[in-house]
Amino acid sequence: MGFLARQLLHHNLKKATVEFARDGAYINMYRGQRSNYGFTSGLLGYRPESYSLHNAFTEAKKRNVEILISRMAILKATVPNLARFDTGK
């Protein structure tokens, strides 16, 4: 999802917030399944199968890109893995 979101941007990414629905599946397991790495890596432009996944946070810091994970979004979980991206533009 992060990679797809990055493809839709028409500007250089400096900051992004990933928000999860309060009653969705991500809220309790995004760290355990490493979704935070996947979202960050994808937002940096790396494909899901990229080896860069494990270095996502280091690469974001190196590029001066701030990625925030918000578990407090007021979203209705119409599907279990609902996430919303905000890039501040």
C-alpha positions in Angstrom: 0.0 0.0 0.0 2.9 2.4 0.8 4.4 1.7 -2.6 1.2 2.4 -4.4 0.6 5.6 -2.4 4.1 6.8 -3.4 3.4 6.2 -7.1 0.4 8.6 -6.8 2.4 11.5 -5.4 3.5 14.3 -7.7 6.0 15.8 -5.3 9.0 14.9 -3.2 7.9 13.2 0.0 9.1 14.9 3.2 6.5 13.8 5.7 3.8 11.2 5.7 1.3 9.9 8.3 -0.1 6.4 8.1 -3.4 6.1 10.0 -5.2 3.0 11.0 -8.8 2.5 11.9 -9.3 2.1 15.7 -11.2 -1.2 15.3 -9.2 -2.6 12.3 -6.7 -5.4 12.1 -3.6 -3.2 12.0 -4.2 -1.5 15.3 -2.8 -4.4 17.4 -0.5 -6.2 15.0 1.2 -3.7 12.6 4.5 -4.0 14.4 4.5 -7.8 14.8 3.8 -8.3 11.1 6.2 -5.5 10.3 3.7 -3.4 8.4 5.4 -0.3 9.7 8.5 -1.4 7.7 6.4 -2.1 4.7 4.6 1.2 4.7 7.8 3.1 5.2 9.7 1.2 2.6 6.9 1.6 0.1 6.5 5.4 0.8 10.2 5.7 0.0 9.5 4.1 -3.4 10.7 0.6 -2.8 8.7 -2.3 -4.1 7.3 -4.8 -1.6 9.8 -7.5 -2.5 12.8 -5.1 -2.1 15.6 -6.0 0.3 15.4 -2.4 1.4 12.5 -3.3 3.7 14.7 -4.0 6.6 16.5 -0.7 6.3 13.4 1.4 5.8 13.7 3.6 8.9 17.4 4.2 8.4 16.8 5.1 4.8 14.0 7.5 5.7 16.2 9.2 8.3 19.0 9.5 5.7 16.6 11.1 3.2 15.2 13.4 5.9 11.7 11.9 5.4 9.5 11.7 8.5 7.0 8.8 8.6 4.5 8.7 11.4 2.3 5.8 12.4 -1.0 6.9 14.0 -3.2 4.3 15.7 -5.7 7.0 16.7 -7.4 7.7 13.4 -11.2 8.1 13.6 -11.8 5.7 10.7 -14.5 3.1 10.4 -12.9 -0.2 9.6 -15.0 -1.0 6.6 -12.4 -3.7 5.8 -10.0 -5.2 8.4 -6.8 -3.7 6.9 -7.9 -0.2 6.3 -5.1 2.5 6.4 -5.1 6.1 5.3 -2.0 8.0 4.1 -1.6 11.8 4.6 1.4 13.4 2.9 0.6 17.0 4.1 0.0 18.4 0.6 
